[in-house]
Amino acid sequence: METKQKQAGWGFWILWIVASAVGIFLGFFAGFYVGALGNSLGDMLKYALVGIEIGLTVGFMQWLVLRRHLHGTGWWIPTYAAGICCLMIMGPINAPLVASGIVALCGAMTGTLQWLVLRGKVSRAGWLILTNSAGWGLLCLLILNVPSNLEGDLMAILMLSTAAAMLGAAAGGVMVWLLRQPAPDT
């Protein structure tokens, strides 16, 4: 199968940030409804469904940007669903360092799945593992330690959308760099 690789630049980076933030915002908004529907299912299954829904939304939004540069990347969508599902089933963890470590592991898992999607299409795709692990873990630590005057669901959506934009900026920069690398020999 032929791999189309198009040069990425500032436009790609900005779209990646927007896709990440909008994906989290829409995903959490819809996740409240999925969670309400799943109240009778038990917490773990409910959190898993919400995580899958949020991950599918973020993954889809990012895929809309990525597909313009690489064909055959549809599996990008479920990679994010798996990562966010992993996060959600962990539930609330009160110790910020422990939570950040678990989130970093979920980020590494997501990065590994994304590497599997991109490994034959871009050189050095393994950097996604480190990017996701470090980015997710550091942002979790930041979110858990930033005081806020906002309460409840609104705070969660705004904080996570901001965090997604920040992670999108870092991950988008790595994606631009990856897309500028020579295509791997196949």
C-alpha positions in Angstrom: 0.0 0.0 0.0 1.3 3.4 -0.9 1.9 5.8 2.0 1.2 9.5 1.3 3.4 11.8 3.3 2.9 15.5 3.1 5.1 18.1 4.7 3.7 19.4 8.0 4.2 22.9 9.4 2.6 25.6 11.6 -0.8 25.0 10.2 -0.7 21.3 11.1 0.6 22.2 14.6 -2.2 24.7 15.3 -4.8 22.3 13.9 -3.4 19.5 16.2 -3.7 21.7 19.3 -7.3 22.7 18.4 -8.2 19.1 17.6 -6.8 18.0 20.9 -8.6 20.7 23.0 -11.9 20.5 21.1 -11.8 16.7 21.2 -11.5 16.7 25.0 -14.1 19.3 25.4 -16.7 17.6 23.2 -15.7 14.2 24.6 -16.3 15.2 28.2 -19.5 17.0 27.3 -20.8 13.8 25.7 -19.1 11.7 28.4 -21.5 13.2 31.0 -24.4 11.8 29.1 -22.7 8.4 28.5 -21.9 8.3 32.2 -25.5 9.1 33.2 -26.8 6.3 30.9 -24.3 3.9 32.4 -25.1 4.6 36.1 -26.8 1.2 36.4 -23.7 -0.6 35.0 -21.4 -0.1 38.0 -18.5 2.3 38.3 -15.8 0.4 36.5 -17.9 -0.3 33.4 -19.3 3.2 33.4 -15.8 4.8 33.6 -14.6 2.5 30.8 -17.5 3.5 28.6 -16.9 7.2 29.3 -13.2 6.7 28.7 -13.8 5.0 25.4 -16.2 7.7 24.3 -13.8 10.5 25.2 -10.9 8.7 23.6 -12.8 8.1 20.4 -13.7 11.8 20.2 -10.1 13.0 20.7 -8.7 10.3 18.5 -11.2 11.2 15.7 -10.4 14.9 15.9 -6.7 14.2 15.7 -7.2 11.7 12.9 -9.0 14.4 10.9 -5.7 16.4 11.0 -3.4 13.4 10.5 -5.2 11.8 7.6 -4.3 14.8 5.4 -0.7 13.9 5.8 -0.7 10.1 6.0 -3.0 7.5 4.6 -3.9 4.3 6.5 -4.0 5.9 10.0 -7.6 5.1 11.0 -6.3 2.9 13.9 -5.2 6.2 15.5 -8.8 6.6 16.7 -9.0 3.5 18.9 -5.5 4.0 20.2 -6.7 7.1 22.0 -9.8 5.3 23.2 -7.7 2.6 24.7 -5.5 5.2 26.5 -8.3 7.2 27.9 -10.3 4.1 28.9 -7.2 3.0 30.8 -7.1 6.3 32.6 -10.8 6.3 33.5 -11.0 2.8 35.0 -8.2 3.8 37.4 -10.7 6.1 39.1 -9.8 8.9 41.4 -6.4 8.6 43.0 -5.7 11.1 45.8 -1.9 11.0 45.8 -0.7 13.3 42.9 2.6 11.5 42.3 1.0 8.1 42.2 -1.8 9.4 39.9 0.8 11.0 37.6 2.8 7.8 37.5 -0.3 5.8 36.5 -1.3 8.4 33.9 2.3 8.3 32.5 2.0 4.6 32.1 -1.4 5.0 30.3 0.3 7.6 28.1 3.2 5.2 27.3 0.6 2.5 26.4 -1.2 5.0 24.1 2.2 6.1 22.6 3.1 2.4 21.9 -0.2 1.8 20.1 0.3 5.0 18.1 3.8 3.9 17.3 2.3 0.7 15.9 0.0 2.8 13.7 2.8 5.0 12.4 5.9 2.8 12.5 5.8 1.9 8.8 4.8 5.4 7.7 7.2 7.8 9.5 10.7 7.3 10.8 11.3 7.6 14.6 7.6 7.1 15.5 8.9 5.6 18.8 9.2 9.1 20.1 5.4 9.1 20.6 5.9 6.7 23.5 8.1 9.1 25.4 6.0 12.2 24.3 2.7 10.7 25.5 4.2 9.2 28.7 6.0 12.4 29.8 3.3 14.7 28.6 0.4 12.9 30.2 2.2 12.4 33.5 3.4 16.0 33.8 0.0 17.4 32.9 -1.7 15.2 35.4 0.8 16.5 38.1 0.1 20.0 37.0 -3.7 19.6 37.0 -3.7 18.0 40.5 -1.6 20.8 41.9 -3.1 23.9 40.4 -5.5 25.7 42.7 -8.8 26.8 41.0 -11.8 28.9 42.0 -14.0 26.9 39.6 -16.1 24.1 40.9 -17.4 20.8 39.6 -17.9 19.8 36.1 -17.1 23.2 34.5 -13.7 23.2 36.2 -13.0 19.7 35.0 -13.9 20.5 31.4 -11.9 23.7 31.3 -8.9 22.2 33.1 -8.8 19.2 30.9 -9.4 21.2 27.7 -6.5 23.4 28.6 -4.3 20.4 29.5 -5.3 18.8 26.2 -4.3 22.0 24.3 -0.9 22.0 26.2 -0.4 18.3 25.5 -1.5 18.9 21.9 1.1 21.6 21.5 3.9 19.3 22.6 2.6 16.2 20.8 1.8 18.4 17.7 5.3 19.6 17.7 6.6 16.0 17.8 4.1 15.1 15.0 5.4 17.9 12.8 8.9 16.8 13.4 8.0 13.1 12.6 6.2 14.1 9.4 9.3 16.0 8.3 11.5 12.9 8.6 12.2 10.9 5.5 9.8 8.1 5.0 11.2 4.7 6.3 12.4 2.2 3.8 9.9 -0.6 3.4 
